[in-house]
Amino acid sequence: MPELPEVETVKRGLAPIMEGAQIARVEQRRPNLRFPFPDDFVARLEGVRINNLSRRAKYVLVELDSGATLIMHLGMSGSFQIEVSKDFTLPGQFHHDRNKKEAHDHVVFHLDTPHGKASVTYNDPRRFGFMDLIETTELHQHPFFAKLGIEPTGNQLSGDAIAELFDGKGTPLKSALLDQSLIAGLGNIYVCEALWRARLSPARKAGTITTKTGKATVKTRELADHIRDIISEAIKAGGSSLRDHRQTDGSLGYFQHSFDVYDREGEPCKRDGCGSKIKRMTQSGRSTFYCAKCQR
């Protein structure tokens, strides 16, 4: 499943085309993806103008001037393809040869933008993604978002915040970091990477990195810094492009070439002077990659 950096990369790729555009026509080519499309999906979108795009956790949010917000989730294999008219005036390259079968093109947004005509096609071979329309004023109370924790980017995530969230918790550190009600949007890959950088064992109890009174420590501050850094680096590199993920221009991301532990079982630890090999264990049904010598 695409993780937060991939979703942020997709949002940034769509924004120059979609923000300020009017949705001239929508092709909904099937009644459902992971869930059924909302009633009158096409009718509620056609003729509406797009105010802006944002992201919450792993959701792309498209705010409309109708007072609704289009929610888009990529699922396991969802991606977007942008195509523009020949007279399109916005600098940049927005058309690439398709790398997916058109049989899996499920929704096409035809847009009138300030720069010319364009289309945005949602392709999803496995159909685990979904779209929904929610009144913008009710967004934070919606079941998708009501229980989401803090964002792992920006100033919300800090050593103090992690200490408060993890105080007294006996769950493994990795499990706590993947708990979306605590920190929203963190996924398996980047949690493995952040824990390696912070020299913290994924099996360590989450509450042990705070003080006895639940205050921040060097470890909570370092972990917060590493999480923010690794997500920032991944976004800058365009995501990790594992399996089905593509950027909106059809190209691959390159962060997977920088993995320190993820998917490197049996390979030498990259930390200078370590000499140990990366191990793999299963936690809550997911593979965890770590260095038993470096991470305590």
Secondary structure, 3 states (H helix, E strand, C coil): CCCHHHHHHHHHHHHHHHCCCEEEEEEECCCECCCECCCCHHHHHCCCEEEEEEEECCEEEEEECCCEEEEEECCCCCEEEEEECCCCCCCCCCCCCCCCCHHHEEEEEEEEECCEEEEEEEECCCCCCEEEEEEHHHHHHCCCCCCCCECCCCCCCCHHHHHHHHCCCCCEHHHHHHCCCCECCCCHHHHHHHHHHCCCCCCCEHHHHCCCCCCCCHHHHHHHHHHHHHHHHHHHHCCCCCCCCCCCCCCCCCHHHHCCCCCCCCCECCCCCCCCECEEEEECCEEEEECCCCCC
